[in-house]
């Protein structure tokens, strides 16, 4: 079919039904050839400009992907270093809180014992070695409670500082659990590749000029980049021909008659 159409077009270029035998004269044929050459040259320039623009866009896509890869790898390394410190600080804070609660229970128990045994008006004035011993224990317990409260407060500030430092690496998180989930994503090659493709596509939406941002070529190329990164992270495969065709069909649908 394509050969027939091409032959018909070529025949149309060299025929003229107004002339004998339907053929062009030499001068007419030369003029037609010169016009076709001019059109071909102009079309070649247009194609070259478009190809140059597409190469520039492809280079920009590659540069954006490389930048995002570097940023995500750096984020992964920083979280790998920051989260153990955060976990350690949280563990120390929990331990300090446990000791604080134990000291509080000790004070409360001694106060209750003293009140039960020596809480009345008369009994409160009676001398007793046991009462002196309990009073001394209560005083010591209160001193330990004060120290435990101070250490718990210090441990809490240290945990908050470690959390703040980790959140600076990934501001989208709000809790240590979300930070650990982010690190799991970046530590896994497949989920890292998926995050790389998603972030690269989002970055291209703002990196390219407005008139180029919505071009089908950029959208198709971004999808190919995302698919390629996922396949390479899995088994080192490449985007095959039918996958290319499916992507192009989505972004360059055939014209309806």
Buried (B, 14 or more C-beta within 10 A) or exposed (E): EEEEEEEEEEEEEEEBEEEEEEEBEEEEBEEBEEEEEEEEEEEEEEEEEEEEEBEEBBEBBEEBBEBBBEEBEEBBEBBEEBBEBBBEBBEBBEEBBEBBEEBBEBBEEBBEBBEEEBEEEEEEEEEEEEBEEBBEBBEEBBEBBEEBBEBBEEBBEBBEEBBEBBBEBBEEBEEBEEBBEBBEBBEEEEBBBBBBBEBBBEBBEEBBEEEBEEBEBBBBBBBBBBBBBBBBBEEEEEBEEEBEEEBBEEBEEEEEE
